[in-house]
């Protein structure tokens, strides 16, 4: 799964905004998302969480003008890929607009 979003914050502010993407998602959908862990290194954020009991891992890479979210979904989660992508993208767009 790969999601790309545009922004105009630069790497530093973009990374601060990107750190909020999953925390808000886990809060908003606490019945489906849980166990969020994030580790930030410069402009990369390693993440993991559970969705409906399935463990998801990936990385967010923040570049000067875009955010790239990449994750390999477990086989069982692939039937929910569209739902997972739409929730992540929707929340990421919201976080980017609120960072302005």
Buried (B, 14 or more C-beta within 10 A) or exposed (E): BEBEBEBEBEBEBBBEBBBBBBBBBBEBEEEBBEEBEBEBEEBBBEBBBBBEEBEBEBBBBBBEEEBBBEBEBEEEBEEBEEEBBEBBBEBBBBBBEEBE
